[in-house]
Amino acid sequence: MTRRAAALAVALLAGLAGGARAIGGDLSVQAQNDLQASHDIETERDIIENWLDLDLYGQDFQLGLRYSSFAPPDPIVSTDQKSSEGITHRFAELQLSQTHLRVGTFTKLFGRGLALRSFENRDLRLDTNLDGFLIGQEGGWWRGSLLSGRVATGQLETAVRERADRLSGADLEAGHGPLTLGGSFLTLERPNSPARPEVHALRASFAKGPFSLDWEGARHLPDEALGEDRRGAGHVVEGSYLIGPLGLYAGYKRYRDMAVLTQDQKLMNQPPVLIHDPRATLMNRHPHQLDPDDEKGLLADVSLSTSLGEFLVSYAETQHIDETFGQNSFQESFLEWDRTGLGPFESAHAIVDFQTVP
């Protein structure tokens, strides 16, 4: 948003959503439109972007598509200023008892994201959806999924989508009592390349009463066909405990050479950042950029619920693996207070934030 802010542009956000409406029998249709219009004073150019989602629902199925238009795309997030329009998402989904089938575009998360996190965030202009198939199965105490799909290449702020790299993987999770165990497998197939990088991940979760503990670890196997000898590894562990109105949380992360990248450098996994975002949006807050190839860090939270409101004290630190904590690291600590039903006000909020940015 730097260029737009410097140009003193005016942005207009408009959305139109329609609830599901019956069109006969068990069928219903839902439409949602998101229009973003702005004017870039620096280039004297009007920018109009629109996303129209249409969904058809039946008793056990769903059909959907998205029609996108960029006239032209936002110059801040797109270097290709060509106007375009067309269908950018389309899918068919079927639910059969405990089996879920989807063909077309989809997003998916494996575990905590060490192996795979395919997602869309329109505010950040990120879209790493896959185009292929997704099969999910639930069996009471276990659940699993199998997928394969291609990733869009090049600029995403265009209605002309091309697909190249193929991701294929499986995820399985089983639970009994307070313990849940799971594992993931992912392989990346790049066009015109013999390389087949893989990610193997395991996870465990224990929750009983006020105590919970979660762990996930993964290995990133190199492109052996290309002669690479760097093997990646990462893990994250988080624990929490409730004592009446008092809540305690602690987490630790360590990632080395864990980035799963397509040929055009799209990140297809996203391990937990372990930095607590305050509820309020601070305009001058420096966001930390996750580095899955070289990062370690910790997060500690203390929360307290009282008649005066909700209090949260948070401390986070992130550092390169070979560095010492406290030296040239990203640090953030803040105190947050939140209260609902405060006199004539629906809610009140206050935050004091301190940051150290390397």
C-alpha positions in Angstrom: 0.0 0.0 0.0 3.1 2.4 0.1 2.7 3.7 -3.4 -1.1 4.2 -3.0 -0.6 6.0 0.3 2.1 8.2 -1.2 -0.2 9.1 -4.1 -3.0 10.0 -1.6 -5.3 7.7 -3.5 -8.9 7.3 -2.4 -10.2 3.7 -2.2 -13.8 2.5 -2.4 -14.7 -0.9 -1.1 -18.1 -2.2 -2.0 -19.6 -5.7 -1.4 -22.9 -7.3 -2.2 -23.9 -10.6 -0.7 -27.1 -12.5 -1.3 -28.3 -15.3 1.0 -29.2 -18.7 -0.3 -32.5 -18.6 -2.1 -34.5 -21.7 -3.1 -35.0 -22.1 -6.8 -37.0 -25.4 -6.7 -36.9 -28.6 -4.8 -33.7 -28.9 -2.7 -31.8 -26.5 -4.8 -30.6 -23.0 -3.7 -28.3 -20.4 -5.2 -26.0 -17.9 -3.4 -24.3 -14.9 -5.0 -21.6 -12.7 -3.5 -19.9 -9.8 -5.2 -16.8 -7.9 -4.0 -16.0 -4.6 -5.9 -12.8 -2.6 -5.2 -12.4 0.7 -7.0 -9.7 3.3 -6.5 -7.9 6.1 -8.3 -4.1 6.3 -8.5 -3.2 10.0 -8.5 0.4 9.3 -9.4 -0.4 7.6 -12.6 -3.8 9.2 -13.1 -5.4 5.8 -13.6 -8.7 4.4 -12.4 -8.5 0.9 -11.0 -11.5 -1.4 -10.9 -11.3 -4.9 -9.6 -14.3 -7.2 -9.1 -14.9 -10.8 -7.9 -18.3 -12.4 -8.4 -18.9 -15.8 -6.6 -21.8 -17.9 -7.6 -22.7 -21.2 -5.8 -25.4 -23.7 -6.4 -26.4 -26.0 -3.5 -28.2 -29.3 -3.6 -28.9 -31.9 -1.0 -25.5 -33.6 -1.2 -23.6 -31.4 -3.7 -22.3 -27.9 -4.4 -21.2 -26.3 -7.7 -19.3 -23.0 -7.6 -17.4 -20.5 -9.8 -15.8 -17.1 -9.5 -15.8 -14.6 -12.3 -13.0 -12.1 -11.8 -12.3 -8.9 -13.7 -9.3 -6.5 -13.4 -9.5 -3.2 -15.3 -6.6 -2.9 -14.9 -5.1 -4.8 -11.9 -3.7 -2.9 -8.9 -0.2 -1.7 -9.9 1.0 -2.2 -6.3 0.5 -6.0 -6.5 0.8 -6.6 -10.2 3.5 -5.8 -12.7 1.3 -6.8 -15.6 -1.1 -3.9 -16.2 -3.2 -5.7 -18.8 -7.0 -5.7 -18.2 -8.5 -9.1 -18.1 -11.7 -11.0 -17.1 -12.8 -14.6 -16.9 -13.5 -17.6 -14.6 -10.7 -17.9 -12.0 -12.2 -20.6 -9.7 -14.7 -23.4 -10.5 -15.4 -26.6 -8.6 -17.9 -29.4 -8.0 -18.3 -30.9 -4.5 -20.1 -34.0 -3.4 -20.8 -35.3 0.1 -21.5 -39.1 0.3 -22.0 -40.2 3.9 -18.5 -39.9 5.4 -16.8 -39.3 2.1 -16.1 -35.8 0.7 -15.2 -35.4 -3.0 -14.2 -32.1 -4.7 -13.0 -31.6 -8.2 -11.7 -28.2 -9.5 -10.1 -25.5 -7.4 -9.6 -25.8 -3.7 -7.4 -24.9 -0.7 -6.1 -27.2 2.0 -4.2 -27.2 5.3 -2.2 -30.2 6.6 -1.7 -30.0 10.4 -0.2 -26.7 11.4 1.1 -25.9 8.0 4.7 -27.3 8.1 3.9 -29.6 5.1 1.1 -27.7 3.3 -1.0 -24.5 3.6 -2.8 -23.6 0.5 -5.0 -20.6 1.1 -6.5 -17.3 -0.2 -6.2 -13.9 1.5 -7.6 -11.2 -0.7 -6.5 -8.4 1.7 -2.9 -9.5 1.3 -3.4 -10.5 -2.4 -2.3 -14.1 -1.8 -3.9 -17.1 -3.5 -2.2 -20.5 -3.6 -5.2 -22.6 -4.5 -4.8 -25.9 -6.2 -6.7 -27.1 -9.3 -7.2 -30.9 -9.2 -9.1 -33.2 -6.8 -9.5 -33.5 -3.1 -10.9 -36.6 -1.3 -11.7 -36.6 2.4 -12.9 -39.5 4.5 -14.0 -39.6 8.2 -14.4 -42.8 10.2 -15.3 -41.7 13.7 -12.0 -41.8 15.5 -9.9 -41.1 12.3 -10.0 -38.8 9.3 -7.9 -38.7 6.2 -7.5 -36.8 2.9 -5.8 -37.3 -0.4 -5.2 -34.5 -3.0 -3.4 -33.6 -6.2 -3.5 -30.3 -8.0 -1.6 -27.7 -10.0 -0.6 -24.3 -8.8 -1.2 -21.1 -10.8 1.9 -19.5 -12.2 2.8 -15.8 -12.6 0.7 -12.9 -11.6 -2.5 -13.7 -9.7 -4.1 -10.3 -10.4 -5.2 -11.5 -13.8 -8.2 -13.6 -15.0 -5.9 -15.6 -17.3 -4.6 -18.4 -15.1 -1.9 -20.9 -16.2 -1.0 -23.9 -14.1 2.4 -25.7 -13.9 3.7 -27.2 -10.7 1.8 -30.2 -9.3 1.4 -30.9 -5.6 0.2 -34.3 -4.4 -0.2 -35.4 -0.9 -2.0 -37.3 1.9 -2.9 -36.6 5.5 -4.1 -38.9 8.2 -5.2 -38.2 11.7 -6.4 -40.5 14.5 -7.6 -39.8 18.0 -8.4 -41.7 21.2 -9.3 -40.1 24.4 -7.0 -37.0 25.1 -4.4 -38.0 22.5 -4.5 -37.3 18.8 -1.8 -38.4 16.3 -1.4 -37.4 12.7 1.0 -37.4 9.7 1.3 -35.8 6.3 3.1 -36.5 3.1 3.6 -34.1 0.2 5.5 -34.2 -3.1 6.1 -31.4 -5.6 6.4 -32.1 -9.3 7.9 -29.3 -11.4 7.5 -29.3 -15.2 10.5 -30.1 -17.3 12.5 -31.1 -14.1 13.4 -34.5 -12.8 13.4 -33.1 -9.2 10.7 -34.4 -6.8 11.1 -32.6 -3.4 9.1 -34.2 -0.6 7.9 -33.2 2.9 7.2 -35.7 5.6 5.4 -34.5 8.8 4.2 -36.0 12.1 2.1 -34.3 14.8 0.7 -35.1 18.2 -1.8 -33.3 20.4 -2.7 -34.0 24.0 -5.6 -32.2 25.7 -7.1 -33.0 29.1 -9.0 -30.6 31.3 -7.2 -27.2 31.5 -4.0 -28.5 29.9 -3.1 -28.9 26.2 0.1 -29.7 24.4 0.7 -29.7 20.6 3.7 -30.6 18.6 4.5 -31.0 14.9 7.7 -31.9 13.2 8.7 -32.2 9.6 11.5 -33.1 7.2 12.0 -31.4 3.8 13.9 -33.8 1.5 16.0 -32.2 -1.1 15.8 -32.3 -4.9 18.2 -35.3 -5.1 17.9 -35.4 -8.9 19.6 -32.0 -9.0 22.4 -33.0 -6.6 21.2 -30.8 -3.7 22.4 -32.0 -0.3 20.4 -29.6 2.0 17.9 -31.5 4.1 15.4 -29.3 5.8 13.8 -29.8 9.2 11.4 -27.9 11.4 9.2 -28.3 14.5 6.9 -26.3 16.6 5.6 -27.0 20.1 2.8 -25.1 22.0 1.4 -25.6 25.4 -1.4 -23.9 27.4 -2.9 -24.2 30.9 -6.0 -22.6 32.5 -6.1 -21.8 36.2 -9.5 -20.3 36.8 -9.5 -16.8 35.2 -5.8 -17.1 34.4 -4.5 -18.5 31.1 -0.9 -19.4 30.4 0.6 -20.1 27.0 4.1 -20.8 25.7 5.4 -21.8 22.2 8.7 -22.5 20.5 9.6 -22.9 16.8 12.6 -23.8 14.8 12.7 -24.0 11.0 15.6 -24.7 8.7 15.3 -25.1 4.9 11.6 -25.8 5.2 10.2 -23.6 2.4 8.2 -25.5 -0.2 8.5 -23.3 -3.3 7.2 -23.6 -6.8 9.3 -22.7 -9.8 8.1 -19.1 -9.7 8.7 -18.9 -5.9 5.2 -19.3 -4.5 5.4 -20.6 -0.9 3.1 -23.6 -0.5 3.6 -24.2 3.2 3.5 -21.8 6.1 4.6 -23.0 9.5 3.2 -21.1 12.5 4.7 -17.6 12.9 4.3 -17.7 16.7 3.7 -14.0 17.0 0.4 -12.9 18.7 -1.4 -10.3 16.7 -3.2 -7.7 18.9 -6.9 -7.3 18.3 -6.4 -3.6 17.3 -4.7 -2.8 14.0 -1.8 -0.5 14.7 -0.9 1.6 11.6 2.8 1.7 12.4 3.2 -1.9 13.5 6.0 -3.7 11.7 4.8 -7.1 10.6 7.2 -9.9 10.9 7.9 -11.8 7.6 8.1 -15.5 8.2 11.4 -17.2 7.0 10.8 -21.0 6.9 14.4 -21.5 5.8 16.1 -19.9 8.8 14.1 -19.1 11.9 13.7 -19.9 15.5 11.5 -18.1 18.1 9.4 -18.2 21.1 6.1 -16.8 22.3 4.7 -16.4 25.8 1.2 -15.1 26.7 -0.5 -14.5 30.0 -4.2 -13.7 30.0 -6.6 -12.7 32.8 -10.4 -12.4 32.8 -11.8 -10.1 35.5 -14.9 -7.9 36.0 -12.8 -5.0 34.8 -12.2 -6.6 31.4 -9.9 -9.0 29.6 -6.2 -8.5 30.0 -3.4 -10.0 27.8 0.4 -9.7 28.2 2.3 -11.1 25.3 6.0 -11.4 24.4 7.5 -12.8 21.2 11.0 -13.1 19.9 12.2 -14.4 16.5 15.8 -14.9 15.5 18.0 -16.6 12.9 18.9 -20.1 14.0 22.7 -19.5 14.3 22.2 -16.2 16.2 21.8 -15.8 20.0 18.4 -14.8 21.4 18.3 -11.1 22.3 20.8 -10.1 19.6 19.6 -8.6 16.4 16.2 -10.2 16.7 12.6 -9.2 16.1 11.0 -8.6 19.5 7.5 -7.6 20.4 5.8 -7.2 23.8 2.4 -5.6 24.4 -0.3 -5.2 27.0 -3.9 -5.4 25.8 -7.2 -4.6 27.6 -10.6 -5.3 26.2 -14.0 -4.6 27.8 -17.5 -5.1 26.5 -20.7 -3.4 27.8 -18.9 -0.3 29.1 -21.7 2.2 29.9 -23.1 3.6 26.6 -20.3 2.0 24.6 -20.6 -1.5 23.2 -16.9 -2.2 23.8 -13.6 -0.5 24.7 -10.1 -1.5 23.8 -6.6 -0.3 24.7 -3.1 -1.5 23.8 0.5 -0.6 24.6 3.0 -2.1 22.2 6.8 -2.2 22.1 8.8 -3.5 19.2 12.4 -4.1 18.3 13.1 -4.6 14.6 16.5 -5.7 13.4 
